[in-house]
Amino acid sequence: MNKRPPISLKEAIELGEYEPKYLAQFPEWEQLTTHIQLEYIRKAIENRRRQLVVQWAQVNNVLDFRLKPELKEVLDKLSEQIRQLDRDQEKIWIEYADKM
């Protein structure tokens, strides 16, 4: 068992941590049913998606975007993180479908 993270499981979920390997560091994680684990992961993915979309919108709403072309790279990276989140979500659904 890895060292316990300095935050609670609920805080990790609220902050958008959704990787099962990370969440397994919390002792209470193993005591949860597969269904509850999946629901926590689903909630964390929603939280992470909301965070990424808000960050994307904040960057996109820069008043004079043409004066800061480096922000295009930031938008591209945020868009890639959103796409990766979609891929991770699909992978986790498949993984948990096998457990249920």
Residue pairs with C-beta under 8 A, 6 or more apart in sequence:
1 25
1 27
2 24
2 25
3 25
4 25
4 26
4 27
5 12
5 22
5 25
5 26
7 15
8 26
9 23
9 26
9 28
9 29
9 40
12 22
12 23
12 26
12 44
13 23
13 40
13 43
13 44
13 47
14 47
15 47
16 44
16 45
16 47
16 48
16 50
16 51
17 23
17 44
17 48
18 41
18 44
18 45
18 48
18 88
18 92
19 88
20 37
20 41
20 92
20 95
23 29
23 37
23 40
23 41
23 44
24 30
29 37
32 40
34 96
34 99
34 100
35 100
37 96
38 92
38 96
38 100
41 92
41 96
45 85
45 88
45 89
45 92
48 85
49 82
49 85
52 78
52 81
52 82
52 85
53 82
55 78
56 75
56 78
56 79
56 82
59 71
59 74
59 75
59 78
60 75
62 68
62 71
65 71
65 72
